[in-house]
Amino acid sequence: MSCNFKIVFPGLAMEHIETARAAVVKHGGFFELNGKGGAFEIHTAIGKIDGSFIVKGNEVTFNIDKKPFILSCHRIEKELRKYVGMEEG
């Protein structure tokens, strides 16, 4: 099952994407930025998450292409929000 979601930033999204890249790589994942988008791979204890993203102004649309079956899209979004510094309260 794939999923997608959008995060809207108060400033330039690319600054937050760099924060996410550093966090993903620090935790052993892969994060590639090419122009206005990219791809990422995050390793978890229950399997890996493969996805891509597109940056448009102050918005980033994340597409999750592959994920562990028992990991919800909501949980992935919550964790990615932490990585980009936009955790919901």
Contacts in CASP RR format, 6 or more apart in sequence:
PFRMAT RR
TARGET T0000
AUTHOR 0000-0000-0000
METHOD contacts of the structure
MODEL  1
MSCNFKIVFPGLAMEHIETARAAVVKHGGFFELNGKGGAFEIHTAIGKID
GSFIVKGNEVTFNIDKKPFILSCHRIEKELRKYVGMEEG
1 67 0 8 1.000
1 69 0 8 1.000
1 73 0 8 1.000
2 63 0 8 1.000
2 64 0 8 1.000
2 65 0 8 1.000
2 66 0 8 1.000
2 67 0 8 1.000
3 63 0 8 1.000
3 64 0 8 1.000
3 67 0 8 1.000
3 73 0 8 1.000
3 76 0 8 1.000
3 77 0 8 1.000
4 61 0 8 1.000
4 62 0 8 1.000
4 63 0 8 1.000
4 64 0 8 1.000
5 61 0 8 1.000
5 62 0 8 1.000
5 73 0 8 1.000
5 77 0 8 1.000
6 59 0 8 1.000
6 60 0 8 1.000
6 61 0 8 1.000
6 62 0 8 1.000
7 13 0 8 1.000
7 16 0 8 1.000
7 59 0 8 1.000
7 60 0 8 1.000
7 62 0 8 1.000
7 80 0 8 1.000
7 81 0 8 1.000
7 84 0 8 1.000
7 86 0 8 1.000
8 58 0 8 1.000
8 59 0 8 1.000
9 15 0 8 1.000
9 16 0 8 1.000
9 58 0 8 1.000
9 59 0 8 1.000
9 60 0 8 1.000
9 84 0 8 1.000
9 86 0 8 1.000
10 58 0 8 1.000
11 58 0 8 1.000
12 57 0 8 1.000
12 58 0 8 1.000
13 55 0 8 1.000
13 56 0 8 1.000
13 57 0 8 1.000
13 58 0 8 1.000
13 59 0 8 1.000
13 60 0 8 1.000
14 55 0 8 1.000
16 60 0 8 1.000
16 84 0 8 1.000
16 85 0 8 1.000
16 86 0 8 1.000
17 33 0 8 1.000
17 53 0 8 1.000
17 55 0 8 1.000
17 60 0 8 1.000
17 84 0 8 1.000
19 83 0 8 1.000
19 84 0 8 1.000
19 85 0 8 1.000
20 31 0 8 1.000
20 40 0 8 1.000
20 80 0 8 1.000
20 83 0 8 1.000
20 84 0 8 1.000
21 31 0 8 1.000
21 33 0 8 1.000
23 82 0 8 1.000
23 83 0 8 1.000
24 30 0 8 1.000
24 31 0 8 1.000
24 40 0 8 1.000
24 42 0 8 1.000
24 83 0 8 1.000
25 31 0 8 1.000
27 42 0 8 1.000
27 43 0 8 1.000
28 43 0 8 1.000
29 40 0 8 1.000
29 41 0 8 1.000
29 42 0 8 1.000
29 43 0 8 1.000
30 39 0 8 1.000
30 40 0 8 1.000
30 41 0 8 1.000
31 39 0 8 1.000
31 40 0 8 1.000
31 41 0 8 1.000
32 38 0 8 1.000
32 39 0 8 1.000
32 40 0 8 1.000
35 55 0 8 1.000
36 54 0 8 1.000
36 55 0 8 1.000
36 56 0 8 1.000
37 52 0 8 1.000
37 53 0 8 1.000
37 54 0 8 1.000
37 55 0 8 1.000
38 52 0 8 1.000
38 53 0 8 1.000
38 54 0 8 1.000
39 50 0 8 1.000
39 51 0 8 1.000
39 52 0 8 1.000
39 53 0 8 1.000
40 49 0 8 1.000
40 50 0 8 1.000
40 51 0 8 1.000
40 52 0 8 1.000
40 53 0 8 1.000
41 48 0 8 1.000
41 49 0 8 1.000
41 50 0 8 1.000
41 51 0 8 1.000
42 48 0 8 1.000
42 49 0 8 1.000
42 79 0 8 1.000
43 49 0 8 1.000
44 68 0 8 1.000
44 71 0 8 1.000
46 68 0 8 1.000
46 70 0 8 1.000
46 71 0 8 1.000
47 68 0 8 1.000
47 71 0 8 1.000
48 66 0 8 1.000
48 68 0 8 1.000
49 64 0 8 1.000
49 66 0 8 1.000
49 67 0 8 1.000
49 68 0 8 1.000
49 71 0 8 1.000
49 76 0 8 1.000
50 64 0 8 1.000
50 65 0 8 1.000
50 66 0 8 1.000
50 67 0 8 1.000
51 62 0 8 1.000
51 63 0 8 1.000
51 64 0 8 1.000
51 65 0 8 1.000
51 66 0 8 1.000
52 62 0 8 1.000
52 63 0 8 1.000
52 65 0 8 1.000
53 60 0 8 1.000
53 61 0 8 1.000
53 62 0 8 1.000
53 63 0 8 1.000
54 60 0 8 1.000
54 61 0 8 1.000
54 63 0 8 1.000
60 84 0 8 1.000
62 77 0 8 1.000
62 80 0 8 1.000
64 73 0 8 1.000
64 76 0 8 1.000
67 73 0 8 1.000
67 76 0 8 1.000
78 87 0 8 1.000
78 88 0 8 1.000
81 87 0 8 1.000
81 88 0 8 1.000
END
